[in-house]
Amino acid sequence: MRYTRRFPESYNPGALKVTIRKFYRANGASTQVRGVTPDIVLPSVNNEMDVGEGSQPFALAWDSIPAAKFNRLGRVQAHLPELRRRAESRVATDPDWDYVREDIQTYLKAQADKSISLNLEKRLKEREEAEAHNMARKRDQAARATSREKIYEITLSQANQPGLPPPLGSTNASPASVETDPKAVAAAVTGSPEDADEEETPDKLANHDVALREAKRLLLDLIELSRVAAPQPPVAATVPIQ
């Protein structure tokens, strides 16, 4: 008897994923559903998306077990209030974070709108308006751009040597996250990656990755606060960061 497939080879019936184990942190808390809660939360479109296991209807619940024996270094906790204050101040005044908040509202509005126009002229007009808005944003960001930051590679053999090695010629930049590129936001809403700008390179996108920029500023703030020295202006306010 010859076996006959019920479905064609190109048919994808889907997949079934089963959680068979949980992971726990040293303090006994599970990473299930909640993940690892950050000390400082920055605005992001990703915060509004239903992604991850926690968005599934039958995800295993969060729980905890007895904590392991470990010593807390406590190097950051004392500085968290000041770090949060500085981050909130920068997020409130940096124009690029205004774009992030705008993208969040755009995403939420698109998610709430369950209808779509089939009128070609209307769709083309909406596309033209979106492209004009994106170009205006890019021009504004380019006008405010500072000089490219210098990247240094520090190896173990150089760590104890005075001074810095010559800067690298190019950066190993990462692509910008969704909330820093308006076309990436549109792609996340419409599911159309074709809308992404082909001319955007990782180096160009990283220049406006405000989350990465704020993370670097927070690291500089932490270094400054950790030093036993006389009060000084915030390091992040005096060091140019792209």
C-alpha positions in Angstrom: 0.0 0.0 0.0 1.4 3.3 -1.0 1.5 6.1 1.6 -0.3 9.3 0.5 0.3 12.6 2.3 -2.8 14.2 3.6 -1.3 17.7 3.2 1.1 19.0 0.6 4.7 19.3 1.6 4.5 23.1 1.7 1.7 23.0 4.3 2.9 24.1 7.7 0.4 22.8 10.4 2.1 24.9 13.1 4.1 23.8 16.2 3.5 22.9 19.8 5.9 24.2 22.5 5.9 22.7 25.9 7.7 24.2 28.9 9.3 21.4 30.9 11.4 23.3 33.3 11.8 26.6 35.1 14.8 28.7 35.9 15.5 30.4 39.2 17.8 33.2 40.2 20.2 33.1 43.2 17.6 34.9 45.3 15.1 32.1 44.7 12.9 34.1 42.3 11.8 32.4 39.0 12.4 34.1 35.7 9.2 32.7 34.5 6.8 35.3 32.9 8.4 38.2 34.7 12.0 37.8 33.5 14.6 39.9 35.3 13.1 43.2 36.5 15.5 46.0 35.6 16.4 48.6 38.2 15.7 51.4 35.7 13.0 51.1 33.1 13.2 53.3 30.0 10.3 54.1 27.7 10.0 51.7 24.8 7.6 50.4 22.3 8.7 46.9 23.3 7.1 47.5 26.7 3.7 47.8 25.1 4.0 44.6 22.9 2.4 41.3 23.9 5.5 39.2 23.4 7.2 36.5 25.4 5.8 33.6 27.4 3.9 35.9 29.7 1.5 36.9 26.8 0.5 33.2 26.3 -2.8 32.0 27.9 -1.3 28.9 29.6 2.1 30.1 30.7 3.5 28.5 33.9 3.0 30.9 36.8 5.8 32.8 38.5 7.0 31.4 41.8 10.0 31.2 44.1 12.1 28.7 45.9 14.5 29.1 48.9 17.3 31.4 48.1 20.9 30.1 47.6 23.6 31.3 49.9 25.4 34.2 48.3 27.0 37.5 49.3 25.4 40.7 47.9 28.1 43.1 46.7 25.7 46.1 47.0 27.7 48.3 44.7 24.7 49.8 42.9 21.8 49.9 45.4 23.0 53.0 47.3 23.3 54.9 44.0 19.9 53.8 42.5 17.9 56.8 43.6 20.4 59.3 42.1 20.8 57.1 38.9 17.0 57.0 38.5 16.8 60.8 39.0 19.4 61.5 36.3 17.8 59.1 33.9 14.4 60.5 34.4 15.7 64.1 33.9 17.5 63.1 30.6 14.5 61.1 29.3 12.2 64.1 30.0 14.3 66.7 28.2 16.0 64.7 25.3 14.2 65.3 22.0 15.0 61.8 20.9 12.9 60.4 23.8 10.0 62.6 22.6 10.2 60.5 19.4 10.1 57.3 21.5 7.0 58.5 23.3 5.5 59.5 19.9 6.3 56.0 18.5 4.6 54.4 21.6 1.4 56.4 21.0 1.5 55.6 17.2 1.8 51.9 18.0 -1.0 51.9 20.6 -3.3 53.8 18.2 -2.5 51.3 15.4 -3.2 48.4 17.8 -6.5 49.9 18.9 -7.7 50.5 15.3 -9.2 47.2 14.1 -10.1 48.6 10.6 -8.1 49.4 7.5 -9.0 51.5 4.5 -9.1 49.7 1.1 -9.1 53.1 -0.7 -5.8 53.2 -2.7 -5.7 57.0 -2.8 -6.1 57.2 1.0 -3.5 54.6 1.6 -1.0 56.3 -0.7 -1.7 59.6 1.0 -1.1 58.0 4.5 2.2 56.5 3.2 3.4 59.9 1.8 2.6 61.6 5.1 4.4 58.9 7.1 7.5 59.2 4.8 7.5 63.0 5.1 7.2 62.7 8.9 10.1 60.2 9.0 12.3 62.5 6.8 11.6 65.4 9.0 12.7 63.4 12.0 15.9 62.3 10.4 16.8 65.8 9.4 16.2 66.9 13.0 18.4 64.1 14.3 21.1 64.9 11.8 21.1 68.5 12.7 21.6 67.7 16.4 24.2 64.9 15.8 27.5 65.4 17.5 30.9 64.1 16.4 31.2 60.3 16.2 32.4 58.8 19.5 35.7 57.1 19.6 35.8 53.3 20.3 38.7 51.7 22.1 39.5 48.0 22.4 41.0 47.1 25.7 42.6 43.7 26.1 43.9 42.0 29.2 47.4 42.7 28.2 46.7 46.4 28.0 44.5 46.7 31.0 47.3 47.7 33.4 49.1 50.0 31.0 48.8 53.8 31.3 46.7 55.7 28.7 44.5 54.3 26.0 45.4 52.4 22.8 44.6 54.0 19.4 40.9 54.2 18.7 39.4 51.6 16.3 38.7 52.7 12.8 35.1 51.7 12.8 32.5 50.7 15.3 30.9 47.3 15.8 27.5 49.0 16.1 24.3 47.2 16.8 21.1 47.9 14.8 18.8 50.3 16.5 15.9 49.0 18.6 12.3 49.3 17.4 11.6 52.5 19.3 14.5 54.4 17.7 13.6 54.0 14.1 10.2 55.2 12.9 10.1 52.7 10.0 10.9 49.9 12.3 7.9 51.0 14.3 5.7 50.9 11.2 7.0 47.5 10.3 6.2 46.2 13.8 2.6 47.6 13.4 1.9 46.5 9.9 4.1 43.4 9.8 5.8 44.7 6.6 9.6 44.6 6.9 9.7 45.7 3.3 9.0 49.2 4.6 12.4 49.4 6.2 14.8 51.9 4.7 17.4 49.9 2.7 19.9 52.7 3.0 19.9 52.5 6.8 23.1 50.8 7.9 23.8 49.5 11.4 26.2 52.4 12.0 23.6 55.0 11.1 20.9 53.4 13.1 23.1 53.1 16.2 23.7 56.8 16.2 20.1 57.3 17.3 19.7 54.3 19.6 18.6 56.4 22.6 18.3 53.4 24.9 21.9 52.4 24.2 23.0 56.0 24.6 21.2 56.3 28.0 22.7 53.0 29.1 26.2 54.4 28.5 25.4 57.6 30.3 24.1 55.6 33.3 27.3 53.6 33.4 29.3 56.8 33.4 27.1 58.1 36.2 27.6 55.0 38.2 31.4 55.2 37.8 31.3 58.8 39.0 29.1 58.1 42.0 31.2 55.1 43.0 34.4 57.2 43.2 35.4 58.5 46.6 36.1 62.1 45.6 34.8 65.7 45.9 31.4 66.4 44.2 31.8 66.9 40.5 29.4 67.6 37.6 27.8 64.4 36.2 30.3 62.7 33.9 27.6 62.0 31.3 26.9 65.7 31.0 30.5 66.4 30.1 31.4 63.5 27.8 29.9 63.6 24.3 28.0 60.4 23.5 26.3 59.5 20.3 
